[in-house]
Amino acid sequence: MADRPGLDPVDPEATPSAAAASTLSRLRRRLPVASDTVKYARMSSVMAFIFAALFVAGLALVHSAPKLADTDATFAAFYASGSTALVTVGLYIVPFAGIAFLWHMNATRLLIRTLTPAPSPVPDGLQLVAGILFVALLFAGTGAAGGVALVKDLTDAPLPSMDVARSLLGVGYGLVFVYAVRGAGMYAITTTTLLRKAGVLPLWLAVIGRLLATFLLISTTLNPVVMLLFPAWAVLVGVVVFVRAGRLGGPVQPETRPDA
């Protein structure tokens, strides 16, 4: 039988497994191969979603502990109950949120380098430092805030006084809402700058990123909603990165307008 046009001839003597391997090899040659830009864009987007989900869950559980303004009676009743288990679970979730963020940050930096091999050194260096500081301060702050619950749930040691519990909670709030939130703001503004110059972020999202970063840098509230704005921005950026740089056959189309 004559060979059909467009197909490689198949040896009739070949074994079924060899024929299948030959067919699979031809199919692989015809499938599009994801570029580094696409791979890193996808990783950045996926890890942004994972970070946001874990961060919100962990922070919500840790925040179920008494608040700084609560009375000593409220503190004592909470640590005498079984509700401390929620805080302990939150403490175990937060590290995974930090790990997911580090994956997201590294993938984003690699994506930027595929589009701009020599990114501006100042925002590039500050982005790395800000991301690491955010994770370190988040770990330390949540650890301090949930330390008493951890002692109660995992040891038989006597609990510290409620004054000590309140003081540890105050340290945790300070590390998260005063220091870590500034790291998040610096990460947001530097990432926005780098992705905008790489042609990934549209103007409207660059404006949102800079407004968010400014708010995080000057915020003085201890309301946890402030910290939830950061993962929301990460998810929004992740969606745009995937749409503009993470699809096969869909290369980034830089805007012609100058950076805002």
C-alpha positions as CSV (number, residue, x, y, z in Angstrom):
1,M,0.0,0.0,0.0
2,A,1.3,3.4,-0.9
3,D,2.2,5.7,2.0
4,R,-0.3,8.4,2.7
5,P,1.0,11.9,2.2
6,G,2.1,13.7,5.4
7,L,2.7,10.6,7.4
8,D,6.0,8.8,8.1
9,P,6.1,5.2,6.8
10,V,5.6,2.5,9.4
11,D,7.7,-0.6,9.2
12,P,5.3,-3.6,8.9
13,E,7.8,-5.7,10.7
14,A,7.9,-3.4,13.7
15,T,6.4,-4.6,17.0
16,P,3.3,-2.9,18.3
17,S,5.2,-1.2,21.1
18,A,7.8,0.2,18.6
19,A,5.0,1.4,16.3
20,A,3.3,3.1,19.3
21,A,6.6,4.8,20.3
22,S,7.1,6.0,16.8
23,T,3.6,7.5,16.6
24,L,4.1,9.1,20.0
25,S,7.4,10.6,18.9
26,R,5.8,12.1,15.8
27,L,2.9,13.6,17.9
28,R,5.4,15.2,20.3
29,R,7.3,16.8,17.5
30,R,4.0,18.4,16.3
31,L,2.9,19.7,19.7
32,P,3.8,23.2,20.6
33,V,6.5,23.5,23.2
34,A,6.0,26.0,26.1
35,S,8.7,28.6,26.2
36,D,10.4,29.7,29.4
37,T,8.2,32.7,29.5
38,V,5.1,30.6,29.4
39,K,6.4,28.2,32.0
40,Y,7.4,30.9,34.5
41,A,4.2,32.9,33.9
42,R,2.1,29.8,34.7
43,M,4.1,29.0,37.8
44,S,3.9,32.6,39.0
45,S,0.1,32.6,38.5
46,V,-0.6,29.2,40.1
47,M,1.6,29.9,43.1
48,A,-0.1,33.3,43.6
49,F,-3.4,31.5,43.9
50,I,-2.0,28.9,46.3
51,F,-0.3,31.6,48.4
52,A,-3.5,33.6,48.6
53,A,-5.6,30.6,49.7
54,L,-3.2,29.5,52.4
55,F,-2.5,33.0,53.6
56,V,-6.1,33.9,54.1
57,A,-6.9,30.6,55.8
58,G,-3.8,30.8,58.1
59,L,-4.3,34.4,59.0
60,A,-8.0,33.9,59.7
61,L,-7.3,31.0,62.1
62,V,-4.5,32.8,63.9
63,H,-6.7,35.9,64.2
64,S,-9.4,33.8,66.0
65,A,-7.3,34.4,69.2
66,P,-8.4,37.3,71.5
67,K,-7.7,40.8,70.3
68,L,-5.4,43.3,72.0
69,A,-8.3,45.3,73.4
70,D,-10.0,42.3,75.0
71,T,-10.2,41.9,78.7
72,D,-8.1,39.5,80.8
73,A,-11.3,37.5,81.4
74,T,-11.7,37.0,77.7
75,F,-8.1,35.9,77.3
76,A,-8.4,33.4,80.2
77,A,-11.7,32.0,78.9
78,F,-10.2,31.5,75.4
79,Y,-7.1,29.7,76.6
80,A,-9.2,27.5,78.9
81,S,-11.3,26.4,75.9
82,G,-10.6,24.1,73.0
83,S,-10.7,27.0,70.5
84,T,-6.9,27.3,70.8
85,A,-6.7,24.4,68.4
86,L,-7.8,26.7,65.5
87,V,-4.9,29.0,66.3
88,T,-2.5,26.1,66.3
89,V,-3.7,24.9,62.9
90,G,-3.3,28.4,61.6
91,L,0.3,28.4,62.8
92,Y,1.0,25.3,60.7
93,I,-0.7,26.7,57.6
94,V,1.2,30.0,57.6
95,P,4.6,28.5,56.8
96,F,3.1,26.8,53.7
97,A,1.7,30.2,52.6
98,G,5.2,31.7,53.0
99,I,6.7,28.8,51.0
100,A,4.1,29.3,48.2
101,F,4.9,33.0,48.2
102,L,8.6,32.4,47.8
103,W,7.9,30.1,44.8
104,H,5.6,32.8,43.4
105,M,8.3,35.5,43.9
106,N,11.0,33.4,42.3
107,A,8.9,32.5,39.3
108,T,7.9,36.1,38.8
109,R,11.6,37.2,38.8
110,L,12.5,34.5,36.3
111,L,9.6,35.5,34.1
112,I,10.8,39.1,34.2
113,R,14.3,38.0,33.1
114,T,12.9,36.2,30.1
115,L,11.3,39.5,29.0
116,T,13.9,41.9,30.2
117,P,17.3,40.2,30.5
118,A,18.8,43.2,32.4
119,P,16.0,44.5,34.7
120,S,16.6,47.8,36.5
121,P,18.9,46.9,39.4
122,V,17.3,49.0,42.1
123,P,13.7,47.7,41.9
124,D,15.0,44.2,41.1
125,G,17.2,44.1,44.3
126,L,14.5,45.7,46.5
127,Q,11.9,43.2,45.2
128,L,14.0,40.3,46.4
129,V,14.8,41.8,49.8
130,A,11.1,42.9,50.4
131,G,9.7,39.5,49.6
132,I,12.1,37.7,51.9
133,L,11.5,40.3,54.7
134,F,7.7,39.9,54.3
135,V,7.9,36.1,54.8
136,A,10.4,36.3,57.7
137,L,8.3,38.9,59.5
138,L,5.1,37.1,58.8
139,F,6.5,33.9,60.3
140,A,7.8,35.7,63.4
141,G,4.7,37.7,63.9
142,T,2.2,34.8,63.7
143,G,4.5,32.7,65.8
144,A,4.5,35.3,68.6
145,A,0.7,35.8,68.3
146,G,-0.1,32.1,68.5
147,G,2.7,31.1,70.9
148,V,0.5,30.7,74.0
149,A,-2.0,28.6,72.1
150,L,0.8,26.4,70.8
151,V,2.1,25.9,74.4
152,K,-1.4,25.0,75.6
153,D,-2.2,22.5,72.7
154,L,1.2,20.8,72.3
155,T,2.7,20.7,75.8
156,D,1.7,20.2,79.4
157,A,3.6,23.3,80.6
158,P,1.7,25.8,82.7
159,L,0.4,28.7,80.7
160,P,1.9,32.2,81.2
161,S,-0.1,35.0,82.8
162,M,-2.6,36.8,80.7
163,D,-0.3,39.8,80.7
164,V,2.4,37.8,79.0
165,A,-0.1,36.4,76.5
166,R,-1.3,40.0,75.7
167,S,2.3,41.1,75.4
168,L,3.2,38.3,72.9
169,L,0.1,39.1,71.0
170,G,1.2,42.7,70.8
171,V,4.6,41.7,69.5
172,G,2.9,39.6,66.9
173,Y,0.6,42.4,65.8
174,G,3.6,44.7,65.6
175,L,5.6,42.4,63.4
176,V,2.7,41.7,61.0
177,F,0.8,44.9,60.8
178,V,3.7,47.4,61.3
179,Y,6.7,45.6,59.7
180,A,5.5,42.8,57.4
181,V,2.9,45.0,55.8
182,R,5.6,47.4,54.8
183,G,7.5,44.6,53.2
184,A,4.4,43.6,51.3
185,G,4.0,47.2,50.1
186,M,7.6,47.4,48.9
187,Y,7.2,44.1,47.1
188,A,4.0,45.3,45.4
189,I,5.5,48.5,44.1
190,T,8.7,46.9,42.9
191,T,6.9,44.0,41.2
192,T,4.5,46.4,39.6
193,T,7.4,48.5,38.3
194,L,9.3,45.4,36.9
195,L,6.3,43.8,35.3
196,R,5.2,47.0,33.8
197,K,8.6,47.6,32.2
198,A,8.5,44.0,31.0
199,G,5.3,44.8,29.1
200,V,3.1,42.4,31.1
201,L,1.0,44.7,33.3
202,P,-1.5,47.0,31.6
203,L,-1.7,50.6,32.8
204,W,-4.8,50.2,34.9
205,L,-3.3,47.4,36.9
206,A,0.0,49.3,37.4
207,V,-2.0,52.2,38.9
208,I,-3.8,49.8,41.2
209,G,-0.6,48.2,42.3
210,R,1.0,51.5,43.1
211,L,-2.0,52.7,45.0
212,L,-2.1,49.5,47.0
213,A,1.6,49.7,47.7
214,T,1.2,53.3,48.9
215,F,-1.6,52.3,51.2
216,L,0.3,49.4,52.7
217,L,3.4,51.6,53.3
218,I,1.4,54.3,55.2
219,S,-1.3,52.2,56.9
220,T,-1.5,52.4,60.7
221,T,-4.5,50.1,61.3
222,L,-4.4,46.7,62.9
223,N,-7.4,45.4,61.0
224,P,-6.6,42.1,59.3
225,V,-8.4,43.3,56.2
226,V,-5.3,45.3,55.4
227,M,-3.3,42.2,55.0
228,L,-5.9,40.6,52.9
229,L,-5.5,43.3,50.2
230,F,-2.0,41.9,49.4
231,P,-3.0,38.4,48.4
232,A,-6.0,39.8,46.5
233,W,-3.6,41.9,44.5
234,A,-1.3,38.9,44.0
235,V,-4.3,36.9,42.6
236,L,-5.2,39.7,40.3
237,V,-1.7,40.1,39.0
238,G,-1.5,36.3,38.6
239,V,-4.6,36.3,36.4
240,V,-3.2,39.0,34.1
241,V,0.2,37.4,34.0
242,F,-1.4,34.1,32.9
243,V,-3.6,35.8,30.2
244,R,-0.8,38.0,28.8
245,A,2.2,35.7,29.1
246,G,1.2,32.2,30.2
247,R,-0.7,30.9,27.1
248,L,0.9,28.9,24.3
249,G,0.8,30.9,21.1
250,G,0.0,34.0,23.1
251,P,3.2,36.1,23.4
252,V,3.3,39.2,25.4
253,Q,2.2,42.3,23.5
254,P,3.9,45.3,25.2
255,E,1.9,48.5,25.2
256,T,3.3,51.3,23.1
257,R,2.4,53.9,25.7
258,P,5.2,54.9,28.1
259,D,5.2,53.7,31.6
260,A,2.9,55.6,33.9
